[in-house]
Amino acid sequence: MARNEAHQGNTGSGDPASGIAGARGRRKAVRYAVPVAVAGIAAATIGIGSALASGGDPDLPKISAEELIAKVAKSDVQQMSGSVKFSTDLGLPSLPSGISLGEGGKGGKGQGAEVSPQAKLAELASGTHTLRVAVDGPDKQRLSIVERAAEYSLIRNGDQVWAYDSGSNTVHHSTAPSGKGAKDGKGGRDGKGGAAGETLGASPQELAKKALDAVGDSTSVAVDGTAKVAGRDAYQLTVKPKAAESTVGAVRIAVDAKTGTPLKFTLAAKSGGKPVVDAAFTKVDFGKPSASTFDFTPPKGAKVTEDKDLEGRAEHRAEGMPGLPGLSGGSGAPGLDVLGKDWASIAHFTVPKDLGEDAGKAAEKAGGAGKSAPAGGLFEKFGSKVSGSFGSGQIFSTRLVNALITDNGDVYVGAVTKDALIAAAK
Amino acid sequence: MWRAERSPGRTERRAEERAEGRYGRLDGAVPAGARAVSPFRQLSLFRSEIGTVFRRWRTLVLLGVLAAVPVLVGVAVKVETGDGGTVGGGGGGPAFLSQVTNNGLFLVFTSLAATLPFFLPMAVGVVAGDSLAGEAASGTLRYLLVAPAGRTRLLLAKLTSTLVFCLAATMVVALSALATGALLFPLGDVTLLSGTTVSFGEGLLRALAVAGAVALSLVGIAALGLFVSTLTNSGIAAMATTVGLLITAQIVDQFPQLAAVQPYLFPHHWLSFADVLRQPVYWDQLLDNFRLQALYAAVFGSAAWARFTTKDVTA
């Protein structure tokens, strides 16, 4: 008996010698088909899975745009937790420091003093990040940035605000002025923001609220079908600026049909391509998060920094509160005037010296507009020369925000086209 | 039928002993048509294969090197922080390094994070690549096949012994790290990545879960190595190919331009074991990892089966 043959199979069955080769060939083919089939099934499962996830828009009763906006405004979700996928694509090759995202950076780099919380949040301005959020009432919030083998957490529990970076084992502690700013209008958000301000700035709800605040004559709003987000039925709301010079193509917000909570926020540039900002819940739970979620004690041996300059910060935040680029303009910031209005607004200010640094910081003050100002030496590399009735200057552009810096030190920043900037500079 | 054509060398005699050890109850001589193998003897095949792996000097040296890594890391950290300094200037080095001085348990996580990218899978690649090709190279494979165990079962036994090695290698690193950490650093309540503090007992449980996740992360390369091992009759070639595939996958995993294929590379989700240390545990990546490893095990395991049950074994 041939020891070279497999034991199972035709051992002992006494096939005629001529048939053996053919039978073995066939058997071989059948066996090799198994791994191929396994791989094929896996590929098909992945394909079908993503097709199912994207298709099958839910059937929901019709709703008008006004009703939907009212629903969002009325929505009073106090408790929720979930994961958010947050992607930004500003169209910059790579992000040097000094560039940050709307609210995340607003109180942030401008102050320069502390390294940790704001600098960390600025990282959100590029690439894709996973955030985990948990909210229980107005004074218990948590936001974590999930990193590779590390995590950055911002925890607000009452008037205590902790930031913990597990990667470097450092803690940043501050106290939230509870009450202050918590009730006055826009400050309400900011007050919630105030301390944990950065906390929810990146969540779809906050982004959506800011966009909806800006809804007015200059904006067209429409309900654009339905979608499934994080396994929940949602309406799609499309907000489009009417102004021709705006670089914002459309803002799409998916609103949870039951609770009115925005679940997904997408901001697309007029130039098309991938969304500039895309924040969406991948998992959401409207139950009460466990109380321990908001507990924090600095671990042994961690470096703890106390936040001393609290008042200053709070004020700074209040000023720098502008929402989406140019929406509410950061009009409070000193030395800053806003040309145009709503979507087409352009921030204008003058930088005396140390162009790079200051421009970067100042642009930060203009809120999301700060995205456009690369720090320091990168200025020359990114800019392109322009000249007009204002003289000559450098123009810097991203997919969303453009900035013009004249040789006299005038800076014009806005989510508008380059031509609009040049026209404004006249 | 039992006698080899070439003059019986040392290895072959050893193989005969091994074969007899495996089927000792059959008293050496194996009837050609023996069927109906009792479950007990099935297990004995698995046991003897596992024994074969762990009796090898090579395996013991690999495990010894793995055990030395945490000791090395621990001592280095202790020496560096002996004068009150911080580790690596904060934030550098492998994950969790900054916490090691405060809690020895973190040495377990650091060591696993340090060995998982290369050391652990390399050891697994060596064992998996050697499993069948090594037997073929030393001329002992046919002895194993003469016994009525069947190729499928032999393959399963080889896979099992490799998987046991995955677990053993991980546990060696983890236990060595735990012992070193306990000796050199204080132990106590554990602060998770999310900033939540849990008791030392729960920390230990999480460390065990982390070790389990790491061991499961190695299933993919074990299956891959086994498949490579069925392709060649040279143990060295199989080991080198497996380790080469590992390095290639690790390199491909680095380039953002290749993002489209990266989720399907077996090392892609390896660091997800850290997600066990979040509160609440972040399952997405972990489950992705387990699914991917299961897929590799299914595809390459069945490919190894297809190859091994149909190939001509001449050595």
Contacts between the chains, C-beta under 8 A, distances in Angstrom:
chain1	res1	chain2	res2	distance
A	1	B	1	7.9
A	1	B	32	5.8
A	3	B	1	7.2
A	3	B	142	5.8
A	3	B	145	6.5
A	3	B	146	5.9
A	3	B	313	7.6
A	4	B	312	4.9
A	4	B	313	5.7
A	4	B	314	6.5
A	6	B	150	7.8
A	6	B	151	5.0
A	6	B	309	4.9
A	6	B	310	6.9
A	7	B	145	7.0
A	7	B	148	6.5
A	7	B	149	7.7
A	7	B	150	4.7
A	7	B	151	6.1
A	8	B	150	5.4
A	8	B	151	7.2
A	8	B	152	6.7
A	8	B	309	7.5
A	9	B	309	7.6
A	11	B	33	7.9
A	12	B	33	6.0
A	24	B	310	7.0
A	27	B	310	6.5
A	28	B	306	7.5
A	28	B	310	4.3
A	31	B	305	7.0
A	31	B	306	3.7
A	31	B	309	6.2
A	31	B	310	5.7
A	32	B	303	7.5
A	32	B	306	4.6
A	32	B	307	7.8
A	32	B	310	7.9
A	34	B	302	4.4
A	34	B	303	7.9
A	34	B	305	7.2
A	34	B	306	5.8
A	35	B	298	7.9
A	35	B	299	5.1
A	35	B	300	7.2
A	35	B	302	4.2
A	35	B	303	3.8
A	35	B	306	6.1
A	38	B	295	7.8
A	38	B	298	4.8
A	38	B	299	5.1
A	38	B	302	5.6
A	39	B	295	8.0
A	39	B	299	5.0
A	42	B	295	5.3
A	42	B	298	7.7
A	42	B	299	7.4
A	83	B	282	7.7
A	83	B	284	7.3
A	130	B	284	7.9
A	132	B	278	8.0
A	132	B	282	7.2
A	144	B	194	5.8
A	144	B	278	7.7
A	146	B	275	7.8
A	146	B	278	7.3
A	146	B	282	6.3
A	148	B	95	7.5
A	148	B	271	5.4
A	148	B	274	7.4
A	149	B	95	3.5
A	149	B	96	7.1
A	149	B	113	6.2
A	149	B	193	8.0
A	149	B	271	5.1
A	149	B	274	3.8
A	150	B	95	6.4
A	150	B	193	6.3
A	150	B	274	7.5
A	151	B	193	4.0
A	151	B	194	5.5
A	151	B	195	7.8
A	151	B	278	6.1
A	153	B	194	5.4
A	153	B	195	4.7
A	155	B	195	6.3
A	162	B	195	7.0
A	164	B	194	7.9
A	164	B	195	3.9
A	166	B	99	7.7
A	166	B	191	7.8
A	166	B	192	7.9
A	166	B	193	4.3
A	166	B	194	7.6
A	166	B	195	7.2
A	167	B	91	5.3
A	167	B	95	7.7
A	167	B	98	7.2
A	168	B	90	4.3
A	168	B	91	4.1
A	168	B	98	5.8
A	169	B	90	7.3
A	169	B	98	4.3
A	169	B	99	5.4
A	169	B	102	7.4
A	170	B	90	7.0
A	282	B	284	7.7
A	292	B	196	6.4
A	292	B	279	7.8
A	293	B	196	7.6
A	293	B	279	7.5
A	293	B	280	8.0
A	295	B	196	6.8
A	295	B	197	7.7
A	296	B	195	5.0
A	296	B	196	7.5
A	297	B	197	5.6
A	299	B	99	7.5
A	299	B	102	6.6
A	299	B	103	8.0
A	299	B	191	3.5
A	299	B	195	7.8
A	299	B	197	6.8
A	300	B	102	4.9
A	300	B	103	7.3
A	300	B	188	6.9
A	300	B	189	8.0
A	300	B	191	7.9
A	301	B	99	7.6
A	301	B	101	6.3
A	301	B	102	3.4
A	302	B	102	7.6
A	302	B	191	7.7
A	303	B	86	8.0
A	303	B	90	7.6
